[in-house]
Amino acid sequence: MGQDKRQVIGYLRVSTQEQDLEKFKAAILLFSNDKGFGQVKFISEKVSGKGSWKDRKLFQVVSSLNKNDVLIVPELSRLGRSTLDVLEILKTLKDKDINVYSVKEGLELNGNIQSKIMSTMLSLIAELERDFISARTKEALKARKAAGVILGRPKGKGKSKLDKHKEEIEALLKTGSTKVWVAKHFETTPGNLYNWMRQNAIKV
């Protein structure tokens, strides 16, 4: 009985270059019929730029879903614009016990043992991706410093251990790292990070 009431959402993200969603809708409908999910409600949005997924319609969709609801996407890249973006969204869905299916990759996150293994792998990949971004950012900043570029904020105004990491923190946030992860990475609390970002007028 509970299954009959669950929501089945087909999510479609389209860029400004790609207007035709019919092929994606057809793929999702075929997949849903094969699985016996029943009627699919389609949600589509046009997304450009690198804004947070929490500012998109997708966030509203995820927030409205309940345990055992179904979210189907034609391919994982439709969820986000970066690896970390996609992994963060998948983790949010997993934490809410939402059944997630990606038609192209054949990915199923629905509570079975394969899904649990996949979730573990996704978490490891996310951590690895963050480490790679952090390493690349540090190398880039090191190169700029070697070239004589003055980094960080001027001395004498406020003192925070985060000041010397300002450019790295901004780069990490802009490439998809969460504020919670950044705070942990620089050994501070999310609250201290938020306050520091506000004092430095950092908006990501």
C-alpha positions as CSV (number, residue, x, y, z in Angstrom):
1,M,0.0,0.0,0.0
2,G,2.9,2.3,1.0
3,Q,4.6,1.7,-2.3
4,D,1.5,2.8,-4.3
5,K,1.8,6.3,-2.6
6,R,5.5,6.8,-3.2
7,Q,6.6,9.5,-5.5
8,V,8.4,8.6,-8.7
9,I,10.3,11.6,-10.1
10,G,12.1,11.9,-13.4
11,Y,14.6,14.7,-13.1
12,L,15.8,16.5,-16.2
13,R,18.5,19.2,-16.3
14,V,19.0,20.9,-19.5
15,S,21.8,23.4,-20.5
16,T,21.2,26.4,-22.7
17,Q,22.6,24.4,-25.6
18,E,20.3,21.5,-25.2
19,Q,16.6,22.2,-25.4
20,D,15.1,18.9,-26.5
21,L,14.2,16.6,-23.5
22,E,12.1,14.1,-25.3
23,K,14.9,11.5,-25.7
24,F,15.6,11.7,-21.9
25,K,11.9,11.4,-21.1
26,A,11.5,8.4,-23.3
27,A,14.5,6.7,-21.7
28,I,13.2,7.3,-18.2
29,L,9.6,6.2,-19.1
30,L,11.0,2.9,-20.6
31,F,13.1,2.3,-17.5
32,S,10.2,3.0,-15.2
33,N,7.9,0.7,-17.1
34,D,10.5,-2.1,-16.9
35,K,10.8,-1.6,-13.2
36,G,7.0,-1.4,-12.7
37,F,7.3,2.0,-10.9
38,G,4.1,3.3,-12.4
39,Q,3.4,7.0,-13.3
40,V,6.4,9.3,-13.5
41,K,6.3,13.0,-12.6
42,F,8.8,14.9,-14.6
43,I,10.7,17.9,-13.2
44,S,12.9,19.8,-15.5
45,E,15.0,23.0,-15.2
46,K,17.5,24.9,-17.2
47,V,20.8,25.4,-15.4
48,S,23.9,27.4,-16.5
49,G,26.8,28.6,-14.6
50,K,28.3,27.1,-11.4
51,G,25.8,28.0,-8.7
52,S,25.2,25.6,-5.8
53,W,22.7,22.8,-6.4
54,K,21.0,24.1,-3.3
55,D,19.9,27.1,-5.3
56,R,18.3,25.0,-8.0
57,K,14.9,23.4,-8.4
58,L,16.6,20.0,-7.7
59,F,17.1,21.0,-4.1
60,Q,13.4,21.6,-3.7
61,V,12.7,18.3,-5.3
62,V,15.1,16.4,-3.0
63,S,13.6,18.2,0.0
64,S,10.1,17.1,-0.9
65,L,11.0,13.4,-1.3
66,N,10.4,10.9,1.5
67,K,11.8,7.5,2.4
68,N,11.4,5.0,-0.4
69,D,10.4,7.6,-3.0
70,V,12.1,7.2,-6.4
71,L,14.3,9.6,-8.3
72,I,15.3,8.7,-11.9
73,V,17.8,10.6,-14.0
74,P,18.8,9.8,-17.6
75,E,22.5,10.0,-16.6
76,L,24.5,11.1,-13.5
77,S,25.9,14.2,-15.2
78,R,22.3,15.6,-15.2
79,L,22.4,15.9,-11.4
80,G,25.3,18.3,-11.1
81,R,28.1,20.2,-12.8
82,S,31.0,18.6,-11.0
83,T,32.0,15.2,-9.5
84,L,31.8,16.6,-6.0
85,D,28.4,18.2,-6.8
86,V,27.0,14.8,-8.0
87,L,28.5,12.9,-5.0
88,E,27.1,15.4,-2.5
89,I,23.6,15.1,-4.0
90,L,23.8,11.3,-4.0
91,K,24.8,11.3,-0.4
92,T,21.9,13.6,0.5
93,L,19.5,11.3,-1.3
94,K,21.0,8.2,0.4
95,D,20.8,9.8,3.8
96,K,17.0,10.3,3.2
97,D,16.6,6.7,2.0
98,I,15.5,7.8,-1.5
99,N,15.8,5.1,-4.2
100,V,18.0,6.6,-7.0
101,Y,18.3,5.2,-10.5
102,S,20.5,6.4,-13.4
103,V,19.5,5.0,-16.7
104,K,22.7,5.4,-18.6
105,E,25.1,4.0,-16.0
106,G,22.6,1.4,-14.7
107,L,23.2,2.7,-11.2
108,E,20.8,1.7,-8.5
109,L,21.0,3.1,-5.0
110,N,18.1,1.4,-3.3
111,G,19.3,-0.2,-0.1
112,N,20.5,-3.6,-1.3
113,I,24.0,-4.9,-0.7
114,Q,25.3,-3.7,-4.1
115,S,24.0,-0.2,-3.3
116,K,25.8,-0.2,0.0
117,I,29.1,-1.2,-1.7
118,M,28.5,1.5,-4.3
119,S,27.8,4.1,-1.6
120,T,31.1,3.3,0.1
121,M,32.9,3.6,-3.2
122,L,31.2,6.9,-3.9
123,S,32.3,8.3,-0.5
124,L,35.9,7.2,-1.1
125,I,35.8,8.8,-4.6
126,A,34.4,12.1,-3.1
127,E,37.2,12.1,-0.5
128,L,39.8,11.4,-3.1
129,E,38.4,14.1,-5.4
130,R,38.6,16.7,-2.6
131,D,42.2,15.7,-1.8
132,F,43.1,16.1,-5.5
133,I,41.5,19.6,-5.6
134,S,43.2,20.6,-2.4
135,A,46.6,19.4,-3.8
136,R,46.1,21.1,-7.1
137,T,45.1,24.3,-5.4
138,K,48.1,24.3,-3.1
139,E,50.4,23.7,-6.1
140,A,48.8,26.6,-8.0
141,L,49.2,28.9,-5.0
142,K,52.8,27.8,-4.5
143,A,53.5,28.6,-8.1
144,R,51.9,32.1,-7.8
145,K,53.9,32.8,-4.7
146,A,57.1,31.7,-6.5
147,A,56.2,34.1,-9.3
148,G,56.1,37.0,-6.8
149,V,52.3,37.3,-6.4
150,I,51.3,38.5,-2.9
151,L,48.7,36.1,-1.5
152,G,46.2,36.4,1.3
153,R,44.8,39.5,3.0
154,P,47.0,42.4,4.1
155,K,48.5,42.2,7.6
156,G,47.2,44.1,10.6
157,K,43.5,43.6,10.1
158,G,42.1,40.8,12.2
159,K,43.8,37.6,13.0
160,S,42.6,34.2,12.1
161,K,44.4,31.0,11.2
162,L,42.2,30.8,8.1
163,D,43.6,34.1,6.7
164,K,46.7,32.5,5.2
165,H,44.5,29.9,3.5
166,K,42.0,32.4,2.1
167,E,42.6,31.8,-1.6
168,E,42.7,28.0,-1.2
169,I,39.4,28.0,0.8
170,E,37.7,30.1,-1.9
171,A,39.0,27.8,-4.6
172,L,37.8,24.7,-2.8
173,L,34.4,26.2,-2.2
174,K,34.0,27.3,-5.8
175,T,34.9,23.8,-7.0
176,G,32.2,22.1,-5.0
177,S,33.7,21.3,-1.5
178,T,31.1,21.7,1.2
179,K,31.7,24.2,4.1
180,V,31.6,21.4,6.6
181,W,34.4,19.5,4.8
182,V,36.4,22.7,4.4
183,A,36.1,23.5,8.1
184,K,37.2,20.0,9.0
185,H,40.1,20.2,6.5
186,F,41.5,23.4,8.1
187,E,40.8,22.2,11.7
188,T,38.1,24.7,12.6
189,T,34.4,24.5,13.3
190,P,31.7,25.2,10.6
191,G,30.6,28.2,12.8
192,N,34.0,29.7,12.8
193,L,34.3,29.2,9.0
194,Y,30.9,30.9,8.4
195,N,31.9,33.9,10.6
196,W,35.3,34.2,8.9
197,M,33.6,34.0,5.4
198,R,31.2,36.8,6.5
199,Q,34.0,39.0,7.8
200,N,35.9,38.5,4.6
201,A,32.8,39.0,2.4
202,I,33.3,35.6,0.8
203,K,30.1,34.4,-0.9
204,V,30.1,31.0,-2.6
